[in-house]
């Protein structure tokens, strides 16, 4: 009977959830990297990742 009178019982929590500022969000990259123990594959992967990041940054501007 409560639903037919316009009373919504679900999703009450959505409006009260706190918003996280962009500077506090993490991108999920929690990988430790040591230049001393890196092999050639690691260096190539790092170069590809840097190139991809530069392409993404240039598209945003």
C-alpha positions as protocol buffer text, in pm:
chain_id: "A"
residue {
  index: 1
  type: UNK
  ca { x: 0 y: 0 z: 0 }
}
residue {
  index: 2
  type: UNK
  ca { x: 292 y: 233 z: 58 }
}
residue {
  index: 3
  type: UNK
  ca { x: 420 y: 206 z: -298 }
}
residue {
  index: 4
  type: UNK
  ca { x: 97 y: 316 z: -456 }
}
residue {
  index: 5
  type: UNK
  ca { x: 106 y: 648 z: -270 }
}
residue {
  index: 6
  type: UNK
  ca { x: 431 y: 768 z: -423 }
}
residue {
  index: 7
  type: UNK
  ca { x: 655 y: 659 z: -138 }
}
residue {
  index: 8
  type: UNK
  ca { x: 981 y: 520 z: -267 }
}
residue {
  index: 9
  type: UNK
  ca { x: 1155 y: 288 z: -26 }
}
residue {
  index: 10
  type: UNK
  ca { x: 1466 y: 203 z: -229 }
}
residue {
  index: 11
  type: UNK
  ca { x: 1769 y: 416 z: -316 }
}
residue {
  index: 12
  type: UNK
  ca { x: 1736 y: 634 z: -8 }
}
residue {
  index: 13
  type: UNK
  ca { x: 2112 y: 615 z: 47 }
}
residue {
  index: 14
  type: UNK
  ca { x: 2223 y: 757 z: -290 }
}
residue {
  index: 15
  type: UNK
  ca { x: 2165 y: 1123 z: -207 }
}
residue {
  index: 16
  type: UNK
  ca { x: 2354 y: 1105 z: 121 }
}
residue {
  index: 17
  type: UNK
  ca { x: 2675 y: 941 z: -7 }
}
residue {
  index: 18
  type: UNK
  ca { x: 2977 y: 1173 z: 13 }
}
residue {
  index: 19
  type: UNK
  ca { x: 3144 y: 1290 z: -305 }
}
residue {
  index: 20
  type: UNK
  ca { x: 3518 y: 1226 z: -334 }
}
residue {
  index: 21
  type: UNK
  ca { x: 3726 y: 1514 z: -477 }
}
residue {
  index: 22
  type: UNK
  ca { x: 3926 y: 1438 z: -793 }
}
residue {
  index: 23
  type: UNK
  ca { x: 4257 y: 1504 z: -621 }
}
residue {
  index: 24
  type: UNK
  ca { x: 4184 y: 1233 z: -363 }
}
residue {
  index: 25
  type: UNK
  ca { x: 4089 y: 964 z: -614 }
}
residue {
  index: 26
  type: UNK
  ca { x: 4358 y: 718 z: -716 }
}
residue {
  index: 27
  type: UNK
  ca { x: 4404 y: 576 z: -1062 }
}
residue {
  index: 28
  type: UNK
  ca { x: 4466 y: 227 z: -926 }
}
residue {
  index: 29
  type: UNK
  ca { x: 4835 y: 216 z: -1015 }
}
residue {
  index: 30
  type: UNK
  ca { x: 4997 y: 99 z: -692 }
}
residue {
  index: 31
  type: UNK
  ca { x: 5289 y: -81 z: -852 }
}
residue {
  index: 32
  type: UNK
  ca { x: 5637 y: -48 z: -712 }
}
residue {
  index: 33
  type: UNK
  ca { x: 5912 y: -22 z: -971 }
}
residue {
  index: 34
  type: UNK
  ca { x: 6284 y: -51 z: -919 }
}
residue {
  index: 35
  type: UNK
  ca { x: 6508 y: 75 z: -1198 }
}
residue {
  index: 36
  type: UNK
  ca { x: 6798 y: -137 z: -1069 }
}
residue {
  index: 37
  type: UNK
  ca { x: 6624 y: -472 z: -1119 }
}
residue {
  index: 38
  type: UNK
  ca { x: 6429 y: -385 z: -1436 }
}
residue {
  index: 39
  type: UNK
  ca { x: 6489 y: -599 z: -1740 }
}
residue {
  index: 40
  type: UNK
  ca { x: 6448 y: -504 z: -2107 }
}
residue {
  index: 41
  type: UNK
  ca { x: 6080 y: -602 z: -2116 }
}
residue {
  index: 42
  type: UNK
  ca { x: 6008 y: -376 z: -1818 }
}
residue {
  index: 43
  type: UNK
  ca { x: 6183 y: -84 z: -1984 }
}
residue {
  index: 44
  type: UNK
  ca { x: 5991 y: -136 z: -2309 }
}
residue {
  index: 45
  type: UNK
  ca { x: 5661 y: -158 z: -2121 }
}
residue {
  index: 46
  type: UNK
  ca { x: 5743 y: 160 z: -1933 }
}
residue {
  index: 47
  type: UNK
  ca { x: 5824 y: 341 z: -2258 }
}
residue {
  index: 48
  type: UNK
  ca { x: 5497 y: 224 z: -2415 }
}
residue {
  index: 49
  type: UNK
  ca { x: 5301 y: 336 z: -2109 }
}
residue {
  index: 50
  type: UNK
  ca { x: 5465 y: 678 z: -2115 }
}
residue {
  index: 51
  type: UNK
  ca { x: 5389 y: 717 z: -2486 }
}
residue {
  index: 52
  type: UNK
  ca { x: 5027 y: 619 z: -2428 }
}
residue {
  index: 53
  type: UNK
  ca { x: 4996 y: 868 z: -2144 }
}
residue {
  index: 54
  type: UNK
  ca { x: 5133 y: 1145 z: -2366 }
}
residue {
  index: 55
  type: UNK
  ca { x: 4883 y: 1059 z: -2640 }
}
residue {
  index: 56
  type: UNK
  ca { x: 4596 y: 1073 z: -2393 }
}
residue {
  index: 57
  type: UNK
  ca { x: 4713 y: 1404 z: -2249 }
}
residue {
  index: 58
  type: UNK
  ca { x: 4746 y: 1558 z: -2595 }
}
residue {
  index: 59
  type: UNK
  ca { x: 4389 y: 1454 z: -2685 }
}
residue {
  index: 60
  type: UNK
  ca { x: 4242 y: 1614 z: -2373 }
}
residue {
  index: 61
  type: UNK
  ca { x: 4382 y: 1959 z: -2455 }
}
